[in-house]
Amino acid sequence: MDSISTFDITKYFLLDVMKDIKTGRIQLPDFQRDWVWDDIHVRRLLASISLAYPIGAVMMLQQGNQSRQFKPRLVNGVLKPENSTPSLLILDGQQRLTALFMVLLSELPVCIKDQKSQKFIKKWYYLDIKKCLNPECDRTTAIVVLPESKIMRIFSGNLIDCSTPEKEYEALLFPLSKVFFFSEWRSKFSKHWRYNPQKLELIDTLELEILKKFEHYQIPVIQLRDSLPKEAVCQVFEDTNTCGCDLNYFDLMSSSYCTADFSLRDDWKQRENRFKSLKVLRKLGSTDFV
């Protein structure tokens, strides 16, 4: 008998998913909400993976059926994809996968939402090597977040300066953007410390106890088949995202209206640009408009 299931369940290595996002093989459907995570969410996610803890399954949609395809858009941080036409679209897990891609493979600072100002700021993520190897230390506190300049003064008055690779080595801070390029980083680190046995032992331990977890991490994926009609896909999106992080009615309406080959999100952005020129409408939000 032919299977009547509308989805498959599999697992992909973290690095493979990140590479597919970078090349454009994995993208977002246009109706997906924008990137909204703050620093706390990003650090908790990175801490979980560094400990090999589960971060939950993600859901993707196959894009093989031309008549049922959605308008795609790139994941935040992707600049020049090799493929303009994706094979998979992210329906659930956008915030997690975007965070991981921006930190681990984009080679750019991560744009996060500041909780106080609600504005986007750029940050770099590091592992404090000694702290993360201390079993009594909370892993989230071992993740150091620096501004775009990579220079920050902490509460004690001391200055953290990672503005050059040599200063990173001196501070014993490992850039998480080098997780999948560790051999190159290790070579330069070792040369900087003139192959000091204690320093070499320290980064050997870092690789075995922390970085290997990123290398071997697998993400569970629920993969919807492209035989599903658009209406069904939108219903699945609404059902799985209603309980997510502050999904508003505009996001839900965007998913519903995409079935009519109309992008509510693009339409709103055009209107929002016009409203900004009018003082009385300048603060009108997408949900207010809907």
C-alpha positions in Angstrom: 0.0 0.0 0.0 1.1 3.6 -0.6 1.7 5.6 2.5 -1.1 8.0 3.4 1.1 10.0 5.7 1.6 13.7 4.8 5.0 14.1 6.6 8.2 12.3 7.4 10.4 12.5 10.5 14.1 12.5 10.2 17.3 14.1 11.7 19.9 16.3 10.1 23.3 17.3 11.4 23.5 20.9 12.7 26.3 21.8 10.3 24.4 20.4 7.3 21.3 22.5 8.1 23.5 25.6 8.5 25.2 24.9 5.2 21.8 24.5 3.4 20.6 27.8 4.9 23.8 29.5 3.6 23.4 28.2 0.1 19.7 29.0 0.0 18.5 25.4 -0.1 16.6 26.1 3.1 14.7 29.3 3.2 11.6 30.8 4.8 8.1 31.1 3.4 7.4 34.8 2.8 4.5 34.7 5.3 6.9 33.8 8.2 7.3 36.4 10.9 10.4 38.5 11.3 13.4 37.7 13.5 12.6 38.8 17.0 14.9 37.0 19.5 16.9 38.8 22.2 20.2 37.9 23.8 18.8 35.7 26.5 17.1 33.4 24.0 20.3 33.1 21.9 22.5 32.3 24.9 20.2 29.7 26.3 20.0 28.0 22.9 23.8 27.9 22.5 24.2 26.6 26.1 21.8 23.8 25.4 23.7 22.7 22.3 27.0 22.9 24.0 25.7 20.5 26.6 24.1 18.3 23.9 20.6 19.0 25.3 17.6 18.8 23.0 16.3 22.0 21.5 13.1 20.6 20.1 12.1 19.6 16.6 11.7 21.9 13.6 9.2 21.7 10.8 10.0 22.1 7.1 8.0 22.0 3.9 9.2 20.3 0.7 9.2 22.7 -2.3 9.0 20.2 -5.2 5.5 20.8 -6.4 5.5 23.9 -8.6 1.8 24.5 -8.3 1.9 24.5 -4.5 5.0 26.6 -3.9 5.1 29.6 -1.6 7.1 32.8 -2.2 10.4 32.2 -0.4 12.8 34.6 1.4 16.3 34.2 2.8 17.0 33.5 6.5 18.5 36.6 8.2 22.2 36.8 7.7 22.3 35.1 4.3 24.0 37.4 1.8 24.7 35.6 -1.5 23.0 32.2 -1.7 24.1 29.8 -4.4 20.5 28.7 -5.0 17.7 31.2 -5.4 15.1 28.4 -5.4 14.8 26.5 -2.1 14.1 22.8 -1.6 12.8 23.3 1.9 10.9 26.0 3.7 11.0 26.5 7.5 7.5 26.4 9.0 8.4 26.1 12.7 11.9 26.7 14.3 12.7 29.9 12.4 14.0 31.7 15.5 16.2 28.8 16.6 17.7 28.1 13.2 18.2 31.8 12.4 20.0 32.3 15.8 22.3 29.3 15.2 23.1 30.4 11.6 23.9 34.0 12.5 26.2 32.9 15.4 27.9 29.9 13.9 28.1 30.4 10.1 27.2 33.8 8.9 30.6 35.3 9.8 28.8 38.5 10.7 27.7 40.0 14.1 24.3 38.8 15.3 21.5 41.3 15.1 19.5 40.8 18.3 16.6 42.8 19.8 17.5 44.8 22.9 14.9 44.2 25.6 15.0 47.8 26.9 15.1 49.9 23.7 13.4 47.3 21.5 15.9 48.3 18.8 18.3 45.9 17.0 21.9 45.8 18.1 24.9 43.8 16.8 26.7 41.3 19.0 29.5 38.7 18.8 29.3 35.5 20.9 32.3 33.9 22.6 32.9 31.0 25.0 34.9 31.7 28.1 37.2 28.6 27.8 37.9 28.2 31.5 34.4 28.8 32.6 32.8 26.4 30.2 35.1 23.7 31.3 34.2 24.2 34.9 31.4 21.7 35.8 30.2 24.0 38.6 29.7 27.0 36.3 26.3 27.6 34.7 26.9 27.3 31.0 25.0 30.4 30.0 27.4 32.5 32.2 30.3 31.0 30.2 28.9 32.6 27.0 30.4 36.1 26.6 28.5 38.6 24.5 30.5 41.5 23.0 29.4 44.5 21.0 30.1 45.0 17.3 33.5 46.5 18.2 34.4 43.4 20.3 35.5 45.7 23.1 33.5 46.0 26.4 34.1 47.2 29.9 32.6 45.0 32.5 31.1 45.8 36.0 34.5 45.2 37.7 36.0 47.9 35.6 38.1 45.5 33.6 38.2 45.8 29.8 37.5 42.8 27.5 39.1 43.4 24.2 38.8 40.8 21.4 39.3 43.3 18.5 42.1 41.2 17.1 42.6 37.4 17.0 45.7 37.8 19.2 43.7 39.5 21.9 41.1 36.7 21.7 43.9 34.2 22.4 45.2 36.3 25.3 41.7 36.6 26.9 41.1 32.8 26.4 37.8 33.6 24.7 36.8 31.3 21.8 34.6 32.9 19.1 31.6 30.7 18.4 31.8 31.8 14.8 34.8 29.4 14.6 33.1 26.3 15.9 33.1 24.6 12.5 36.6 26.0 11.6 38.3 25.0 14.8 41.4 23.4 13.3 42.4 26.7 11.6 41.8 28.7 14.9 43.6 26.1 16.9 46.7 26.3 14.7 46.9 30.1 15.1 46.1 29.9 18.9 48.9 27.3 19.4 51.4 29.4 17.4 50.5 32.5 19.4 51.2 30.7 22.7 54.4 29.1 21.3 52.9 25.7 21.7 52.7 26.0 25.5 51.7 22.5 26.8 49.2 23.9 29.3 47.4 26.0 26.7 47.4 23.1 24.2 45.8 20.8 26.8 43.2 23.5 27.5 42.0 23.7 24.0 42.2 20.0 23.5 39.8 19.7 26.4 37.6 22.4 24.9 37.4 20.5 21.6 36.6 17.2 23.2 34.1 18.3 25.8 32.3 21.3 24.1 33.0 21.7 20.4 32.5 18.1 19.4 28.9 18.4 20.7 28.2 21.1 18.0 29.9 18.9 15.4 27.8 15.8 16.2 24.6 17.6 17.1 21.5 16.4 15.2 18.2 18.3 14.8 14.9 16.4 14.6 13.0 17.6 11.5 9.3 17.0 10.7 9.2 17.3 6.9 5.9 18.0 5.3 5.4 16.6 1.9 4.8 18.9 -1.1 1.6 17.1 -1.9 -0.2 19.1 0.9 -2.4 21.9 -0.5 -1.5 25.5 0.5 -4.5 25.8 2.7 -3.4 22.8 4.8 0.1 24.1 5.1 -1.2 27.4 6.4 -3.4 25.7 8.9 -0.5 23.7 10.1 1.6 26.9 10.4 -1.1 28.6 12.4 -1.6 25.6 14.7 2.1 25.2 15.5 2.9 28.8 15.9 -0.1 30.1 17.9 1.7 28.9 21.1 5.1 30.3 20.1 6.8 33.5 21.2 4.2 36.3 20.9 2.9 35.5 17.4 0.5 38.2 16.7 -2.6 38.4 14.5 -0.8 40.1 11.7 1.6 37.0 11.4 -1.4 34.7 11.4 -3.2 36.8 8.8 0.0 36.8 6.7 0.0 33.0 6.6 -3.7 32.8 5.7 -3.6 35.4 2.9 -0.6 33.8 1.2 -3.0 31.2 -0.2 -4.3 33.9 -2.6 -0.9 34.6 -4.0 -0.9 37.9 -2.1 1.9 38.9 0.3 0.3 40.8 3.2 3.8 41.4 4.6 5.1 43.1 1.5 1.8 45.1 1.2 2.2 46.3 4.8 5.9 47.4 4.4 4.9 49.6 1.4 2.1 51.2 3.5 4.3 51.6 6.5 6.9 53.5 4.5 4.1 55.9 3.4 2.7 56.2 6.9 6.1 57.3 8.3 5.8 60.6 6.5 2.6 61.4 8.4 3.0 62.3 12.1 -0.4 61.0 13.1 0.2 57.6 11.5 3.9 57.2 12.3 3.5 54.9 15.2 0.8 52.7 13.6 1.9 49.1 13.9 1.1 46.1 11.6 -1.5 44.6 14.1 -3.1 48.0 14.5 -3.5 48.3 10.8 -5.1 44.9 10.4 
